Amino acid sequence: MLPFILSMPHSNLATTTPHGNSSVERLTIEVDGRPIHCLKAGSGPPVILVHGGASDSQDWEETLEALSHSYTLYAPDMIGYGQSDRTEESYYLSDFVKATQGLIQKLGLRSIALVGHSLGGRVCLEIAFLSPDVVTGLVLVNTMGFAKVAWWGLFLGTVAWTVRRILRRPQPYPKFLTANGEDRNWRCLDRLPSLSVPTLLVSNRRDPYFSVSGAFKALKLIPHARLEILPGFGHAPHKQRRESFNNLLLSFLNQA
C-alpha cells in the first residue's frame, strides 16, 4: 500500500468550438438514444473526469486546459445534468454508471484513467468494479461511497432545495433513487479490497458532506492506494485549490 501524504496545496458525434480562445471542444454523443454532452481537450492517453451531484462538466474546464498538453481529457455531463438528456426527475446509481460506460464505448476508449468527484467518484468506482481491465488509474475526490452524508451536508442540501422551491425555481439537479436492499448512501467499503488499479484518494481536511474518516477507511481497504488531504473547509478541491489539485492529478497520471 502506498503511503498517506499530507499535502498543501466515434459514432454520432457533433463538435463545436467553445467560447473565447479555449482549446476545449464540445461534443454531443448519442448513448442508447439519449444525447450526452461532453467537453474534450488535449491529446495523449485518455482520461475521463466525472463531476459531482450538484454540478456539471464545467467544473473541470480549468483542469482540461491545464493537463491537455499530456492527456486527452473528456468531461461529460452525466445523464440528468447540464446539457445531457434529462427525461426523468430521479435516477439510480446504475443509470449514471450505464450512461457513462456507454459514453466510453462510443468514444472507442479501451484503456482509461477515471477521475470522479463526490457522486462522480462513486460512478467511477462502480465502473472500476465492473470493468477492471479497462481502468488504468482511479482518482477519487471527496467521493461518495465511503461514509454517510454528514448532517451538515444534508442541512446545506435541504436549505438549497427549499429556497429554490419557495422561489419557484426549477430544481437543477435530479434526485437519487436506491434499489431494493441498496444502501441509501451507496456505500461500498466491503468491495474496495477487490480494486486492483492504482488509486489516489483526495479529500479536504474539513468536508461538509463526507468526513475525512471515510477516506482513511478506504485507504486501509484499497490495495494500491494513497491519500492526499488538502487543508481547509470545502467539498471541491479541484475548484477551490485548482493549481494544487491539477499538480497532484498530473503527477499521479504520469505514474499510473
C-alpha positions in Angstrom: 0.0 0.0 0.0 1.3 3.4 -0.9 1.7 5.9 2.0 -0.7 8.6 3.3 0.6 12.0 2.4 -0.5 15.4 3.9 -0.4 18.0 1.1 -0.6 21.7 0.9 -1.6 22.5 -1.7 -16.8 7.6 -32.7 -20.3 7.4 -33.7 -22.9 10.1 -33.8 -20.5 12.9 -32.7 -21.3 16.6 -33.1 -18.5 19.1 -32.3 -18.4 22.8 -31.9 -15.8 25.3 -30.9 -16.4 26.8 -27.4 -16.3 30.4 -26.3 -13.1 32.5 -26.4 -9.8 31.1 -27.4 -10.2 28.0 -25.3 -8.9 24.7 -26.7 -11.8 22.8 -25.2 -14.2 21.2 -27.7 -17.9 20.4 -27.0 -19.3 17.0 -28.1 -22.8 15.6 -28.2 -22.8 11.9 -28.2 -25.8 9.7 -28.5 -25.9 6.9 -25.9 -28.8 4.5 -26.0 -30.8 7.1 -27.9 -30.0 9.9 -25.4 -27.7 12.8 -26.1 -24.8 13.1 -23.7 -22.9 16.4 -23.7 -19.1 16.2 -23.2 -16.1 18.5 -23.1 -12.9 17.3 -24.7 -9.3 18.7 -24.7 -5.8 17.7 -25.4 -4.0 14.7 -26.9 -2.4 11.6 -25.3 -3.7 8.8 -23.1 -7.5 9.2 -22.3 -8.8 10.5 -19.0 -12.5 10.7 -18.1 -13.5 13.3 -15.4 -16.9 12.9 -13.8 -18.5 15.7 -11.9 -20.3 15.7 -8.6 -24.0 15.6 -7.7 -24.6 19.3 -7.6 -22.5 20.5 -10.6 -21.7 19.6 -14.2 -18.8 19.3 -16.7 -17.9 23.0 -16.4 -16.3 22.1 -13.0 -13.4 20.6 -15.0 -12.7 23.3 -17.6 -9.5 24.6 -16.0 -8.3 21.0 -15.3 -8.8 20.2 -19.0 -6.8 23.2 -20.0 -4.0 22.5 -17.5 -3.5 18.9 -18.5 -4.3 19.0 -22.2 -0.6 19.1 -23.1 -0.2 15.5 -21.9 -3.6 13.8 -22.0 -6.8 13.6 -23.9 -9.4 14.6 -21.3 -13.2 14.1 -21.5 -15.6 15.7 -19.0 -19.2 14.6 -19.6 -22.4 16.0 -18.2 -23.8 12.9 -16.5 -27.3 11.9 -17.6 -29.8 14.2 -15.9 -27.2 17.0 -15.6 -26.1 20.0 -17.6 -26.8 19.7 -21.3 -27.2 16.0 -21.3 -30.6 14.2 -21.5 -32.9 14.5 -18.6 -36.1 12.7 -19.2 -36.7 11.7 -15.6 -36.6 13.6 -12.3 -34.8 10.7 -10.4 -32.1 8.3 -11.3 -30.5 5.1 -9.8 -26.7 4.8 -9.5 -26.9 2.2 -12.2 -28.4 4.8 -14.6 -25.4 7.0 -14.2 -23.0 4.1 -14.5 -24.6 2.7 -17.6 -24.7 6.0 -19.4 -21.1 6.7 -18.6 -20.0 3.3 -19.7 -22.0 3.8 -22.9 -20.1 7.1 -23.5 -16.8 5.4 -23.0 -17.7 2.7 -25.5 -19.0 5.2 -28.1 -15.7 7.1 -27.8 -13.9 3.9 -28.6 -11.8 4.0 -25.4 -10.3 0.7 -24.3 -7.9 1.9 -21.6 -8.7 4.9 -19.4 -7.9 6.7 -16.2 -11.0 7.7 -14.3 -11.3 10.9 -12.1 -14.5 11.4 -10.1 -15.7 14.0 -7.6 -18.3 13.1 -5.0 -21.2 11.3 -6.8 -18.9 11.1 -9.9 -16.3 9.3 -7.7 -18.9 6.6 -6.8 -19.8 6.2 -10.5 -16.0 5.8 -11.3 -15.7 3.2 -8.5 -18.6 1.2 -10.0 -17.0 1.2 -13.4 -13.7 0.1 -11.9 -15.5 -2.8 -10.1 -17.3 -3.8 -13.3 -14.5 -3.3 -15.9 -11.1 -3.6 -14.1 -9.4 -4.5 -17.4 -10.3 -1.1 -18.9 -9.3 1.2 -16.0 -5.6 2.0 -15.6 -5.9 4.5 -12.7 -8.6 5.9 -10.4 -8.7 9.3 -8.7 -11.5 9.8 -6.1 -12.1 13.3 -4.9 -14.2 13.8 -1.7 -16.0 10.8 -3.0 -19.3 9.2 -2.1 -19.3 5.6 -1.1 -17.1 5.5 2.0 -19.4 7.1 4.6 -22.8 8.5 5.2 -23.5 12.1 4.1 -22.7 14.3 7.1 -25.5 16.1 8.9 -24.1 19.5 7.8 -24.1 18.4 4.2 -27.7 17.2 4.5 -28.6 20.6 6.0 -27.0 22.6 3.2 -28.7 20.5 0.5 -32.1 20.8 2.2 -31.7 24.6 2.5 -30.8 25.0 -1.1 -33.7 22.8 -2.3 -36.2 24.6 0.0 -35.1 28.1 -1.2 -35.5 27.1 -4.8 -38.9 25.7 -4.1 -40.1 28.8 -2.2 -38.8 31.0 -5.1 -40.5 28.6 -7.6 -37.3 28.0 -9.4 -36.7 24.7 -11.1 -34.5 22.2 -9.3 -31.3 22.0 -11.4 -30.2 18.5 -10.3 -32.0 15.2 -10.3 -33.0 13.2 -7.2 -31.2 9.9 -6.4 -33.1 6.6 -6.1 -31.9 3.4 -4.4 -32.9 -0.1 -5.5 -34.3 -2.6 -3.0 -31.7 -3.6 -0.5 -29.3 -0.9 -1.7 -27.5 1.3 0.8 -29.0 4.8 0.8 -25.6 6.3 0.8 -24.3 3.9 -1.9 -21.5 2.8 0.4 -19.2 0.1 -0.9 -16.4 -0.4 1.7 -16.8 -4.2 1.5 -15.9 -4.2 -2.2 -12.9 -2.0 -2.0 -10.3 -4.8 -1.4 -11.1 -6.1 -4.9 -9.8 -2.9 -6.6 -6.6 -3.7 -8.4 -5.8 -0.4 -10.1 -3.6 2.4 -8.6 -5.9 4.7 -6.7 -5.4 8.3 -5.5 -7.8 9.5 -2.8 -8.1 13.3 -2.4 -10.0 14.8 0.5 -10.4 18.2 2.2 -9.5 18.2 5.9 -13.0 19.5 6.7 -15.5 18.4 4.1 -19.1 19.3 4.9 -20.5 16.3 3.0 -18.2 13.3 3.6 -15.9 13.1 6.7 -12.2 12.5 6.0 -12.6 9.5 8.3 -14.3 7.7 5.4 -11.2 8.3 3.2 -9.0 6.8 5.9 -11.2 3.7 5.9 -10.9 3.4 2.1 -7.1 3.8 2.3 -6.9 0.8 4.5 -9.0 -1.3 2.2 -7.8 -0.4 -1.3 -4.7 -2.4 -2.1 -2.8 0.2 -4.2 -4.0 3.5 -2.7 -2.6 6.7 -1.4 -4.4 9.5 0.3 -3.8 13.3 -0.1 -5.5 15.6 2.4 -5.8 19.2 1.4 -6.2 21.7 4.3 -9.2 23.8 4.9 -13.0 23.6 4.6 -14.7 22.6 1.3 -16.0 19.8 -0.9 -14.4 20.6 -4.3 -10.6 20.9 -4.1 -10.4 20.8 -7.9 -12.2 24.2 -7.9 -11.0 25.7 -4.6 -7.4 24.7 -4.9 -7.1 24.2 -8.7 -3.3 24.5 -9.0 -2.5 22.1 -6.2 -5.1 19.7 -7.4 -4.0 19.8 -11.0 -0.4 19.2 -9.9 -1.5 16.2 -7.8 -3.5 14.8 -10.7 -0.8 15.2 -13.3 1.8 13.6 -11.0 -0.5 10.6 -10.4 -1.4 10.1 -14.0 2.2 10.3 -15.0 3.0 7.4 -12.6 -0.1 5.3 -13.1 
